[in-house]
Amino acid sequence: MWSAMGRGDHALARLLQRWREDPSFRRHVAAWARAPARQAREVPIPADLHPRCQDALRRQGIQALFTHQAEAYRAARQGAHVALFTGTASGKTLAFLLPIFQALCEDPRTTALFLYPTKALAHDQRAVLRAWLSALELPVAALPYDGDTPAETRRLVRERGRLILTNPDMLHMGILPQHPRWADFLRHLRFVVIDEAHVYRGVFGSHVANVLRRLRRLARAYGAAPQFLLASATVANGPELAEGLVEAPVHIVEDDGSPSGERHFILYRPPLLDAATGLRQSALTAAAGLILTLLEHGISTIAFARSRMAVERLLRIVREAWSERGGDPGEVRGYRGGYLPEERREIEGGLREGRIRAVIATNALELGIDIGALQACVMVGYPGSIASVRQQAGRAGRRTPLSVALLVLTATPLDEYLAAHPEFLFRRSPEAVRFDPDNLLILTDHLRCAAFEWPLGPDEPFARTLDTVWIVERMMAEGEPLYRNPTDGRVYFRADRYPAQEINLRTTTGERVHIRLAGPGGRVIGEVDRPSAPILVHPGAVYLHEGTAYRILTVDWSRGEALAEPFEGDEFTEPIVEARWALDQEHARREAPWAVGAWGEVTITRRVVGYRRRRWPSGELIGWEEVETPEEALPTTAWWLALRPALVEALRAEGVWIGPLDYGPEWEAIRRAIRARDGYRCRVCGAPELPGQAHDVHHLRPLRTFRDRAEAHAPENLITVCRRCHRRLEEMQGTRSALSGLGDLLHHLAPVFLMSDPADLSLLVDPEGRLTGGPTLLLYENVPGGVGFAEHLYTVQPFLLQAAREVLQRCPCERGCPACVGPPGEMIDLKGETRRLLERLLEGARAE
């Protein structure tokens, strides 16, 4: 595969050997896995491949195909839709190009549409396509069509382009609504390539599946029936993903015949600084040290951080330290959203040519952009899915016989779990991709678009699981601009606007809040759907968009506009949400002696009343602020765990607090007396009571820490406080129960079992549990209607609880910390109480 190890490979081999023999390094290694080199499995170039294609392959030095490339070619030639789920750098691009080039040689009128999730990847692949077209000596244009395509050249692209490279957003807004201008292209559309298919999950995937429905129906209208060729990272449900996007049988290719060099994967835990609190060295600091070591040994490196702030901080640390050690700071570069296209191209070229020795990036470089022969990858924190870990780690070793990937673990329950279970990364298959194209809100939006583009037939089955006719009838009854022709029964969209312009493929509802830069002529930098807006863009929030951080200054809720300014601080914000829930429909339940697990449809009514300011990446609490936002209702799906009253009583007898506190029958009289004593004013801020709004009375030492209720209610332990100051005091005091500790832990662990971001789910703790008969915690989807996460959490509930217990057992802290149940507050062993609750729940599960 490779002729010999180069100088950098020998240097990496020596460094790996030194690390293995160094006790000070090994004590921070949670796991070290080695994958041996793998030889290629090849077959001859297919005899039926057009001579021009065979000659082009040989001119590129290719004398045989990998087995998976040949299998994909044969299936495509037989007319099947094909999906390749093979490793990084396995030659997936050539596998889907061969049937397209064959068709072009046979019929130069053939057209193909290439869908890439990002513009950067589309432009990178354009260079690959052009090189092959040149080798084939085919007079065919491969042209990009995206938001950067100048208006004056778009007509040329439509008229001359046989191979069009675009992204789902441009297909949705710029091609499908203007299909008459694309009539010739659609008439001869033979292939649709969907690259990096694993990206299409959650809300985005649900939208993209509907965009593809619209593409297929327009192609049919022009007499075409394109084949779909998909390429993806390995996922747990490859056939389900491919057939969900294409909505037809797909030939799946998973047996990877490509070669691979020797790969090392190291899980690295930063040094523990304080065992009692669980405090560890910052993951950024630890990652910087590793990158510098790799640089000193001449090893080309890519590092991934999860946000723009983290990229810039890590870049600054490494550059300054490298310069102090006599290195050229220009050899270390950053790469993230917000960089100009020419900057990105220059960095990519520098990596390929070896001028840049280390790049620190967001996941903008996770996908298959060609960045040369890197030997090492450093990841700061688990990136959210096994698929992402493998994609990022796979950026190193694409063309070298030896590579290493280091995952620097952060102080979170999720990373703690990975430290205890490295087999989750090394041996388990990646997560399943989940999306729901028949989510009612998303489907309704695309039915408008479909009706605008081509009239809906009277019995057209646009959706798979919902009655499209019923949805259209309901839309018409609610005043949507749809018209049914009485002659043929077809439904037309009759407004003089593009409905596609009102739909963002990253959100679920048409109502959105636009984020605009403050100042004259400030441009719109992003938007969020209205249900999510109070959580994400309340005044004071740090908002991240394409890796860039902004501080939200003001929000006009009636106009749907938030004003923002660039933010360079090293903090993030965490909303404080008051929420209640209503149970709309329970879909399934699992009975156990101590608890009931279930999932179903719920309505969450919530508002943001304040936000915490935390230091990034440690999570250290800096302070908190109050804010006023409107109340929002979110119809969604949730998984919940309801504790039975018998369990609550059994734990209470052991001193473990779960449900609402019993203040006793005399409490109201005590409250009145304390408020009168304090002159009906808040003892913290001095605010007087308003008519009809009595102040609260707060226990300076928490009630739950007393055995005798009378001692807790002693006047010297009580003060009058307004509602806002009460929240602040409880936040500082950390008055939390075992139920909230468990909820915190499960919320952080859930992404281990889902291909999701932690922000896809929210936690609600309901200590009274009137709807379920006992104290309840819910994990609900932050997407109207949900996309399937809640149902999967219900399925994996036993494994999720077991994972939570293992994190508690391994965490070195004494009473609780951010790596397990969260901060315990004063005088509370939150970790111990949460562990006791979990033990009872798991005992009950074994007794089923």
C-alpha positions in Angstrom: 0.0 0.0 0.0 2.8 2.4 0.9 6.3 2.0 -0.3 8.0 2.8 3.0 7.6 4.7 6.2 8.6 8.3 5.9 10.5 10.4 8.4 7.3 11.6 10.1 6.1 8.0 10.4 9.3 6.9 12.1 9.0 10.0 14.4 5.4 9.0 15.3 6.4 5.4 16.0 9.2 6.6 18.4 6.7 8.9 20.2 4.1 6.2 20.6 6.8 3.9 22.0 7.9 6.7 24.4 4.3 7.3 25.6 3.9 3.5 26.2 6.9 3.4 28.4 6.2 6.7 30.3 4.3 6.1 33.6 3.4 9.8 33.9 1.7 9.6 30.5 0.1 6.2 31.0 -1.6 7.1 34.2 -3.8 9.5 32.2 -4.7 7.0 29.5 -8.2 5.6 30.0 -7.8 3.3 27.1 -5.4 2.6 24.2 -6.5 0.6 21.2 -4.5 -0.4 18.2 -6.0 -1.4 14.8 -3.4 -3.2 12.6 -2.8 -2.3 9.0 -5.2 -3.9 6.6 -4.4 -5.0 3.1 -6.5 -4.0 0.1 -8.8 -6.4 -1.5 -9.0 -5.7 -5.2 -10.7 -7.1 -8.3 -10.0 -6.3 -12.0 -11.5 -3.3 -13.7 -14.9 -4.4 -15.0 -14.7 -5.5 -18.6 -17.9 -3.7 -19.5 -16.6 -0.3 -18.4 -16.3 2.1 -21.3 -12.8 2.1 -22.9 -12.5 5.8 -22.2 -13.2 5.2 -18.5 -10.7 2.3 -18.4 -8.0 4.5 -20.0 -8.7 7.3 -17.5 -8.3 4.9 -14.6 -5.0 3.7 -15.8 -3.8 7.2 -16.5 -4.6 7.9 -12.8 -2.5 4.9 -11.8 -5.5 2.7 -11.0 -5.0 -0.9 -12.2 -7.8 -2.5 -10.2 -10.9 -1.6 -8.1 -11.4 -2.2 -4.4 -14.1 -4.9 -3.9 -16.7 -2.4 -2.6 -16.2 -0.1 -5.6 -16.7 -2.9 -8.0 -19.9 -4.1 -6.1 -21.3 -0.5 -6.2 -20.6 -0.2 -9.9 -22.3 -3.5 -10.7 -25.4 -2.7 -8.7 -25.7 0.8 -10.2 -25.3 -0.7 -13.7 -28.2 -3.0 -13.0 -30.4 0.1 -12.2 -30.4 -0.2 -8.4 -30.2 2.7 -5.9 -26.9 2.2 -4.1 -25.5 3.3 -0.7 -21.9 2.8 0.4 -21.2 2.7 4.2 -17.4 2.3 4.2 -14.6 3.9 6.1 -12.9 7.3 5.5 -10.6 7.5 2.5 -12.0 4.2 1.2 -12.6 5.5 -2.3 -16.4 6.1 -2.1 -16.2 9.0 -4.5 -14.8 6.9 -7.3 -17.4 4.2 -6.6 -20.3 6.6 -7.4 -18.5 8.4 -10.2 -17.9 5.3 -12.3 -21.5 4.6 -13.2 -22.0 8.3 -13.9 -19.0 8.5 -16.2 -20.2 5.3 -17.9 -23.6 6.9 -18.6 -22.0 10.1 -19.9 -19.8 8.1 -22.3 -22.9 6.3 -23.5 -25.2 9.4 -23.7 -23.6 12.9 -23.3 -27.0 14.4 -22.5 -27.0 12.6 -19.2 -27.2 14.9 -16.2 -26.4 14.2 -12.5 -27.1 16.2 -9.3 -24.5 16.1 -6.5 -25.8 17.0 -3.1 -23.3 17.9 -0.4 -24.1 19.1 3.1 -21.7 22.1 2.9 -20.5 24.5 0.2 -16.9 23.9 1.2 -17.2 20.1 0.5 -19.0 20.8 -2.8 -16.2 23.1 -4.0 -13.5 20.5 -2.9 -15.3 17.8 -4.8 -15.6 20.0 -7.9 -11.9 19.9 -8.2 -12.0 16.1 -8.1 -14.7 15.9 -10.7 -12.8 18.3 -13.0 -9.7 16.2 -12.8 -11.5 13.1 -13.8 -13.4 14.8 -16.6 -10.1 16.0 -17.9 -8.6 12.5 -17.8 -11.8 11.2 -19.5 -11.5 13.9 -22.2 -15.2 14.5 -21.9 -16.5 17.9 -22.9 -18.8 18.0 -19.9 -19.1 20.9 -17.4 -19.2 20.2 -13.6 -20.5 23.4 -12.1 -21.4 24.6 -8.6 -24.8 26.1 -7.9 -25.1 27.6 -4.5 -25.5 30.9 -2.6 -22.0 32.0 -3.8 -22.8 31.5 -7.5 -22.9 35.0 -9.1 -26.3 35.9 -10.5 -24.8 36.6 -13.9 -23.5 33.0 -14.2 -26.5 31.1 -12.9 -28.1 31.1 -16.4 -24.9 29.6 -17.8 -24.9 26.9 -15.1 -28.5 26.0 -15.9 -27.9 25.8 -19.6 -24.5 24.1 -19.7 -24.2 22.2 -16.5 -24.5 18.4 -16.9 -23.0 17.7 -13.5 -24.4 20.2 -10.9 -22.9 20.4 -7.4 -25.2 22.0 -4.8 -26.5 21.6 -1.3 -30.0 20.8 0.1 -30.8 24.4 0.9 -30.1 25.5 -2.7 -32.0 22.6 -4.1 -34.9 23.5 -1.8 -35.0 27.3 -2.6 -33.1 27.8 -5.8 -33.8 24.8 -8.1 -37.1 23.1 -7.3 -39.3 26.3 -7.2 -37.7 27.4 -10.5 -37.9 24.0 -12.2 -39.1 25.4 -15.6 -35.6 27.0 -16.0 -34.2 23.6 -15.2 -36.4 21.6 -17.6 -33.7 20.2 -19.8 -31.5 19.2 -16.8 -34.5 17.5 -15.0 -35.6 15.8 -18.2 -32.2 14.0 -18.5 -31.6 13.6 -14.8 -30.1 10.1 -14.5 -28.3 10.2 -11.1 -28.6 12.0 -7.7 -25.6 11.6 -5.5 -26.1 12.2 -1.8 -22.7 12.5 -0.1 -22.1 12.3 3.7 -25.7 10.9 4.1 -25.2 10.4 7.9 -25.4 14.2 8.3 -29.1 14.1 7.4 -30.5 13.4 10.9 -33.0 15.1 13.2 -34.8 18.2 11.9 -32.4 18.7 9.1 -32.8 15.1 7.9 -36.5 15.3 8.1 -36.5 18.4 5.9 -34.0 16.9 3.4 -36.1 13.7 3.0 -39.1 16.0 2.0 -36.9 18.0 -0.4 -36.0 14.7 -2.1 -39.7 13.8 -2.3 -40.2 17.0 -4.2 -37.2 16.3 -6.4 -38.5 12.9 -7.3 -42.0 14.1 -8.2 -40.7 16.9 -10.4 -38.3 14.4 -12.2 -41.3 12.2 -12.8 -43.2 15.1 -14.2 -40.4 15.6 -16.7 -40.2 11.9 -17.6 -37.1 11.0 -15.5 -36.6 8.4 -12.8 -33.1 9.1 -11.4 -31.0 6.6 -9.5 -29.8 7.6 -6.1 -26.1 6.9 -5.1 -25.4 7.5 -1.5 -22.1 7.7 0.4 -21.9 7.8 4.2 -19.9 7.1 7.3 -20.8 3.8 8.9 -24.0 4.0 11.0 -26.1 1.4 12.9 -29.1 1.6 10.6 -27.6 2.0 7.1 -30.4 0.4 5.2 -33.0 2.4 7.2 -31.2 5.7 6.6 -30.7 5.1 2.8 -34.3 3.8 2.2 -35.7 6.5 4.4 -34.1 9.2 2.2 -34.9 7.5 -1.1 -38.1 5.8 -0.1 -37.3 2.8 -2.2 -35.2 -0.4 -1.9 -31.5 0.4 -1.9 -28.5 -1.9 -2.5 -26.3 -1.6 0.6 -22.5 -1.9 0.3 -20.7 -2.2 3.7 -17.8 -4.7 3.1 -14.9 -2.3 2.8 -12.1 -3.6 0.5 -9.8 -0.6 0.9 -6.4 -0.7 2.6 -5.7 1.0 5.9 -2.6 1.8 7.8 -1.9 1.0 11.5 -4.1 3.2 13.7 -3.8 4.0 17.4 -6.6 5.5 19.4 -6.0 6.9 22.9 -8.6 8.1 25.4 -6.7 10.7 27.5 -8.0 11.9 30.8 -6.5 15.3 32.0 -4.8 15.1 35.4 -7.1 15.2 38.5 -6.4 18.3 40.5 -8.8 17.9 43.4 -10.3 14.5 44.2 -13.0 15.9 46.6 -14.5 18.1 44.0 -13.6 16.0 40.9 -11.7 19.0 39.4 -9.4 18.1 36.5 -7.1 20.1 34.3 -8.9 21.9 31.5 -9.3 19.7 28.4 -8.1 22.6 26.3 -4.9 22.9 28.3 -4.3 19.2 28.1 -5.0 19.2 24.3 -2.6 22.1 23.8 0.2 20.1 25.5 -0.4 17.1 23.3 -0.5 19.2 20.1 2.8 20.8 21.1 4.4 17.4 21.7 3.3 16.2 18.3 4.7 19.4 16.7 8.0 19.0 18.4 8.3 15.5 16.9 7.5 16.8 13.4 4.1 15.0 13.2 1.4 16.7 11.1 -1.7 17.2 13.2 -5.4 18.2 13.1 -7.3 19.1 16.3 -11.0 19.4 16.7 -12.8 21.6 19.2 -16.6 22.0 19.5 -17.0 25.7 19.2 -15.5 28.7 17.6 -14.4 30.1 21.0 -12.6 26.8 21.8 -10.9 26.8 18.4 -9.6 30.4 18.9 -8.5 29.8 22.5 -6.7 26.6 21.7 -5.1 28.2 18.6 -3.8 31.1 20.7 -2.4 28.8 23.4 -0.6 26.6 20.9 0.7 29.4 18.7 2.2 31.3 21.7 3.8 28.3 23.2 5.1 27.1 19.8 6.6 30.5 19.2 8.3 30.5 22.6 9.9 27.2 21.7 11.4 28.7 18.5 8.7 27.4 16.1 7.0 29.4 13.4 3.5 30.4 14.6 2.4 30.5 10.9 2.7 26.7 10.9 -0.3 26.5 13.2 -3.6 27.7 11.8 -7.3 27.7 12.7 -10.2 26.6 10.5 -13.8 27.4 11.3 -17.0 29.0 10.2 -16.5 32.7 9.6 -13.3 32.4 7.7 -13.5 33.8 4.1 -13.5 31.2 1.3 -10.1 32.3 0.1 -8.7 31.8 3.6 -10.1 28.3 3.8 -8.7 27.4 0.4 -5.3 28.8 1.4 -5.3 26.7 4.6 -6.4 23.6 2.8 -3.6 24.1 0.2 -1.1 24.7 3.0 -2.0 21.4 4.6 -1.7 19.5 1.4 1.7 21.0 0.6 3.0 20.6 4.2 3.5 24.3 4.8 1.0 24.1 7.7 1.9 21.5 10.3 -1.1 21.8 12.6 -4.7 23.0 12.1 -7.2 23.5 14.8 -10.8 23.3 13.5 -14.4 23.0 14.3 -16.3 20.1 12.6 -16.1 22.2 9.4 -13.1 19.9 8.5 -14.8 16.7 9.7 -16.3 15.9 6.3 -14.3 14.6 3.4 -12.4 17.7 2.2 -8.9 16.8 1.0 -6.4 18.2 3.4 -3.4 15.9 2.7 -1.5 13.4 4.6 -2.0 14.1 8.3 -0.6 11.7 10.9 -2.3 12.7 14.2 -5.8 13.9 15.3 -6.6 15.4 18.7 -10.2 15.8 19.7 -11.2 18.1 22.6 -14.2 16.3 24.2 -16.5 13.7 22.7 -18.0 15.3 19.5 -21.5 13.9 20.1 -21.6 10.6 18.2 -19.4 7.6 17.4 -19.8 8.5 13.7 -18.2 11.9 14.3 -15.4 10.4 16.4 -14.6 8.1 13.5 -14.9 10.8 10.9 -12.6 13.1 12.9 -10.1 10.4 13.8 -10.2 9.3 10.1 -8.8 12.7 9.0 -5.4 11.3 10.1 -3.8 8.4 8.4 -5.6 8.7 5.1 -2.3 8.3 3.2 0.2 7.3 5.8 1.1 3.8 7.2 0.8 4.9 10.8 -1.5 7.3 12.6 -2.8 8.2 16.1 -6.0 9.8 17.3 -6.3 11.2 20.9 -9.7 12.0 22.4 -9.1 14.3 25.4 -12.0 13.7 27.8 -13.8 16.6 29.5 -15.4 16.6 32.9 -18.9 15.6 31.9 -20.9 12.5 32.6 -20.8 11.5 29.0 -17.0 11.6 28.8 -16.7 9.8 32.2 -18.8 7.0 30.8 -16.5 6.7 27.8 -13.5 6.6 30.1 -15.1 3.5 31.8 -16.4 2.0 28.6 -13.9 2.5 25.8 -15.4 -0.5 24.0 -18.3 1.8 23.2 -16.0 3.6 20.8 -13.8 0.8 19.7 -16.2 -2.1 19.2 -19.8 -0.9 19.1 -21.3 0.1 15.8 -22.1 3.8 15.4 -25.5 5.2 16.4 -28.6 5.0 14.3 -29.5 8.1 12.3 -33.0 9.2 13.2 -35.3 11.6 11.3 -39.1 11.8 10.7 -40.1 13.2 7.3 -43.8 12.8 8.3 -43.4 15.2 11.2 -46.7 17.1 10.7 -45.2 20.6 10.9 -42.3 19.8 8.5 -44.6 17.8 6.1 -47.1 20.6 5.9 -44.4 23.1 4.9 -43.2 20.9 2.1 -46.7 20.2 0.9 -47.1 23.9 0.3 -43.8 23.9 -1.7 -44.9 20.8 -3.7 -48.2 22.3 -4.6 -46.4 25.5 -5.8 -44.0 23.5 -7.9 -46.5 21.1 -9.5 -50.2 20.6 -8.6 -50.9 17.9 -6.1 -52.9 15.0 -7.5 -56.2 14.1 -5.8 -54.8 10.9 -4.4 -51.1 11.6 -4.5 -49.3 9.7 -1.6 -46.7 12.4 -0.8 -46.2 11.1 2.7 -45.7 7.5 3.8 -47.5 7.3 7.2 -49.9 10.3 7.1 -53.0 11.0 4.9 -51.9 13.7 2.6 -55.4 14.4 1.3 -56.6 15.0 4.9 -53.7 17.4 5.6 -54.4 19.4 2.5 -58.1 19.6 3.3 -57.2 20.9 6.8 -54.8 23.4 5.3 -57.5 24.7 3.0 -60.0 24.9 5.8 -57.6 27.0 7.8 -57.2 29.6 5.0 -54.0 28.4 3.3 -53.6 29.8 -0.3 -54.5 26.4 -1.9 -57.1 25.9 -4.6 -58.6 22.6 -5.7 -59.5 22.5 -9.4 -63.1 21.1 -9.6 -62.4 19.5 -13.0 -59.4 17.3 -12.2 -59.3 17.5 -8.4 -55.7 18.8 -8.4 -54.6 21.2 -5.8 -52.7 24.4 -6.7 -50.8 27.0 -4.6 -52.1 30.3 -5.7 -50.1 32.9 -3.8 -47.6 35.1 -5.6 -44.7 34.0 -3.5 -42.3 31.1 -3.1 -43.3 29.1 0.0 -39.8 27.7 0.0 -38.4 31.1 0.9 -40.3 30.9 4.3 -38.9 27.5 5.3 -35.5 26.9 6.9 -34.3 23.4 6.6 -32.8 23.6 10.1 -36.0 24.5 11.9 -39.5 23.0 12.2 -41.9 25.9 12.0 -42.4 28.8 9.7 -42.4 31.3 12.5 -38.8 32.4 13.2 -36.8 34.9 15.1 -34.1 36.5 13.0 -30.7 37.4 14.6 -29.4 40.6 13.3 -26.1 42.4 14.0 -26.7 45.6 15.9 -25.9 48.9 14.2 -26.8 50.6 11.0 -27.4 48.1 8.1 -26.7 45.1 10.4 -27.0 41.9 8.4 -29.1 38.9 9.5 -26.6 36.3 10.7 -29.1 33.5 11.6 -32.5 32.5 12.7 -34.2 30.1 15.1 -37.7 28.7 15.2 -40.1 30.6 17.5 -40.5 27.7 20.1 -36.8 27.5 20.6 -36.0 31.2 20.5 -36.5 32.1 24.2 -34.1 29.2 25.1 -31.4 30.2 22.6 -31.6 33.9 22.0 -33.0 35.6 25.2 -31.3 38.9 26.1 -27.8 38.2 27.4 -27.5 34.8 25.8 -24.2 33.8 24.1 -25.4 32.6 20.7 -23.2 30.4 18.5 -23.7 30.5 14.7 -21.4 28.5 12.4 -18.8 28.4 15.2 -18.9 32.2 15.8 -20.1 33.6 19.1 -22.4 36.6 19.6 -24.0 38.2 22.6 -27.8 38.8 22.3 -28.5 42.4 23.3 -32.3 42.8 22.9 -35.2 40.8 21.5 -38.4 42.2 19.9 -40.7 39.2 20.3 -43.5 40.9 18.4 -41.4 41.5 15.3 -39.4 38.3 15.7 -36.0 40.0 15.7 -33.0 39.7 18.1 -30.1 42.2 18.0 -26.6 40.7 18.6 -23.0 41.8 18.7 -19.8 39.7 18.3 -18.6 38.2 21.5 -15.0 37.2 22.3 -15.4 36.1 25.9 -14.6 32.6 27.3 -18.0 31.9 28.7 -21.3 30.4 27.7 -24.8 30.8 29.0 -27.3 28.3 30.3 -31.0 29.3 30.5 -32.9 28.9 33.7 -36.3 27.6 32.5 -39.6 27.4 34.4 -41.6 24.7 32.8 -44.7 22.6 33.2 -46.0 19.8 31.2 -49.3 18.3 30.0 -49.6 14.6 29.0 -51.4 14.5 25.6 -51.0 10.8 24.7 -49.0 7.9 26.2 -47.7 5.6 23.5 -46.0 2.9 25.6 -45.1 2.1 29.2 -42.8 -0.2 31.1 -44.0 -1.2 34.6 -41.4 -2.0 37.3 -41.8 -2.4 41.1 -40.3 1.0 42.0 -41.0 3.1 38.9 -42.8 3.4 35.5 -41.0 4.3 32.3 -43.0 5.6 29.4 -42.9 7.7 26.3 -45.6 9.7 24.4 -46.8 13.1 23.2 -46.7 16.0 25.6 -47.0 19.8 25.6 -44.3 21.7 27.4 -45.1 25.2 28.5 -42.0 27.1 29.4 -40.4 30.4 29.8 -36.9 31.6 30.5 -36.6 33.5 33.8 -32.9 33.9 33.9 -29.6 32.4 32.8 -26.4 31.1 34.3 -23.0 32.4 33.1 -20.4 29.7 33.0 -16.7 29.6 32.2 -15.8 27.6 29.1 -14.9 24.8 29.0 -14.7 24.1 32.8 -18.4 24.9 33.4 -17.4 27.0 36.5 -20.3 29.2 37.5 -19.5 32.9 37.1 -22.9 34.3 38.0 -26.5 34.5 37.0 -28.8 37.1 35.6 -32.6 37.6 35.4 -34.5 38.0 32.2 -38.1 38.2 31.1 -39.3 36.2 28.1 -42.8 35.3 26.8 -44.3 31.9 27.7 -44.1 29.4 24.9 -45.9 26.1 24.3 -44.0 23.3 22.7 -46.0 20.2 21.5 -43.4 17.4 21.3 -42.5 13.9 22.4 -40.8 12.9 25.7 -39.6 9.9 27.7 -40.3 10.0 31.3 -39.6 8.0 34.5 -42.2 8.2 37.3 -41.3 7.0 40.8 -43.9 5.1 42.7 -45.0 6.5 46.1 -43.7 3.4 47.9 -40.2 4.2 46.6 -40.4 7.8 47.7 -41.4 6.7 51.2 -38.7 4.1 51.4 -36.0 6.6 50.4 -37.4 9.3 52.7 -37.0 6.8 55.6 -33.3 6.6 54.6 -33.0 10.4 54.6 -33.0 10.7 50.8 -35.2 13.5 49.5 -37.2 13.0 46.3 -40.5 14.7 46.2 -42.0 18.0 47.5 -41.0 18.8 51.1 -43.6 18.5 53.8 -43.6 21.9 55.5 -46.3 20.9 58.0 -49.8 22.3 58.7 -48.4 25.2 60.6 -46.3 26.6 57.7 -48.8 29.2 56.4 -49.1 30.8 59.8 -45.3 30.8 60.1 -45.0 32.4 56.7 -47.4 35.2 57.6 -45.5 35.9 60.8 -42.1 36.1 59.2 -43.4 38.4 56.4 -44.9 40.7 59.0 -41.7 40.6 61.0 -39.7 41.7 57.9 -42.2 44.5 57.0 -43.4 42.7 53.9 -40.1 43.5 52.2 -37.5 41.3 50.6 -34.6 41.0 53.0 -32.2 40.7 50.1 -33.2 43.5 47.6 -35.7 45.5 49.7 -38.5 45.1 47.2 -42.0 45.5 48.8 -44.8 43.1 48.2 -47.2 44.1 45.5 -51.0 43.7 45.8 -51.9 40.1 45.4 -48.3 38.9 45.1 -47.1 37.7 48.5 -43.3 37.2 49.0 -41.8 33.8 49.7 -40.1 32.8 53.0 -36.7 31.1 52.6 -34.9 28.7 54.9 -31.3 29.9 55.3 -30.3 26.3 56.1 -32.3 23.9 53.9 -35.3 22.3 55.5 -34.3 18.9 54.3 -31.1 19.0 56.3 -33.1 19.0 59.6 -34.4 16.0 61.4 -36.7 18.2 63.4 -39.1 20.4 61.4 -39.6 22.8 64.3 -35.8 23.6 64.3 -35.9 24.3 60.6 -38.8 26.7 61.1 -37.0 28.7 63.8 -37.4 32.4 63.1 -33.6 32.9 62.9 -33.5 30.4 60.0 -36.2 32.2 58.0 -36.2 35.4 55.9 -38.7 37.0 53.6 -37.6 37.1 50.0 -39.1 38.1 46.7 -39.6 35.4 44.0 -36.5 36.5 42.0 -34.2 36.6 45.0 -35.6 33.3 46.2 -34.5 31.7 42.9 -31.0 33.3 43.3 -30.6 32.0 46.8 -31.7 28.5 45.9 -29.3 28.6 42.9 -26.5 29.5 45.2 -27.5 27.1 47.9 -27.9 24.2 45.4 -31.1 22.9 46.8 -31.4 19.8 44.7 -32.9 16.4 45.1 -31.8 12.9 44.1 -34.4 13.1 41.3 -32.8 16.3 39.9 -29.3 14.7 40.2 -30.4 11.7 38.3 -32.1 13.9 35.7 -28.9 15.8 35.2 -26.9 12.7 34.8 -29.3 11.0 32.3 -29.6 14.3 30.3 -25.9 14.3 29.8 -25.7 10.6 29.1 -28.6 10.4 26.6 -26.4 11.4 23.5 -24.4 8.2 24.1 -27.4 6.3 23.0 -28.7 8.7 20.4 -27.0 10.3 17.3 -27.9 13.7 18.8 -26.5 16.8 20.2 -27.1 17.5 24.0 -29.2 20.5 22.9 -31.7 18.3 21.1 -33.2 17.3 24.5 -34.2 19.2 27.6 -34.8 18.1 31.2 -37.9 18.7 33.2 -38.1 17.6 36.9 -41.6 17.4 38.3 -41.3 16.5 42.0 -45.1 16.4 42.5 -45.9 14.2 39.5 -49.6 14.8 39.6 -50.0 13.5 36.0 -48.1 10.3 36.7 -48.8 9.5 40.3 -45.3 10.1 41.6 -42.2 12.4 41.2 -41.2 12.4 37.6 -38.3 13.4 35.4 -38.8 13.9 31.6 -36.4 14.2 28.8 -38.3 15.9 26.0 -37.3 16.8 22.4 -36.7 20.4 21.6 -38.4 19.9 18.3 -42.2 20.4 17.7 -43.6 16.9 17.1 -40.3 15.2 17.9 -38.1 13.1 15.5 -37.8 9.8 17.3 -35.4 10.4 20.2 -38.0 9.9 22.9 -39.1 6.6 21.6 -35.5 5.3 21.4 -34.8 6.5 25.0 -37.7 4.4 26.1 -36.2 1.4 24.3 -32.8 1.8 25.9 -34.0 2.9 29.4 -32.4 -0.1 31.2 -29.0 0.5 29.6 -29.2 4.3 30.2 -29.9 3.7 34.0 -27.0 1.2 34.2 -24.7 3.7 32.5 -25.7 6.3 35.0 -24.8 4.1 37.9 -21.4 3.2 36.4 -20.6 6.9 36.0 -21.4 7.5 39.7 -19.3 4.5 40.8 -16.2 5.8 38.9 -16.4 9.5 39.5 -13.8 10.4 42.2 -15.7 13.3 43.7 -17.2 13.1 47.2 -20.7 14.7 47.0 -21.2 15.6 43.4 -19.6 17.5 40.5 -20.1 18.5 36.9 -18.8 15.1 35.8 -21.7 13.2 37.4 -24.8 14.7 39.1 -23.8 18.4 39.0 -22.9 20.7 41.9 -24.3 19.4 45.2 -24.8 22.6 47.1 -24.1 23.1 50.8 -24.5 20.3 53.3 -26.0 17.8 50.7 -24.5 14.5 49.6 -26.2 14.7 46.2 -24.0 12.0 44.7 -24.8 9.6 47.5 -28.5 10.2 47.4 -28.6 9.9 43.6 -26.7 6.6 43.8 -29.2 5.2 46.4 -32.1 6.2 44.1 -30.4 4.4 41.1 -29.7 1.3 43.2 -33.3 1.0 44.1 -34.4 1.5 40.5 -32.0 -1.1 39.2 -33.0 -3.5 42.0 -36.6 -3.1 40.8 -35.6 -3.7 37.2 -33.9 -7.0 38.2 -37.0 -8.0 40.1 -39.3 -7.7 37.1 
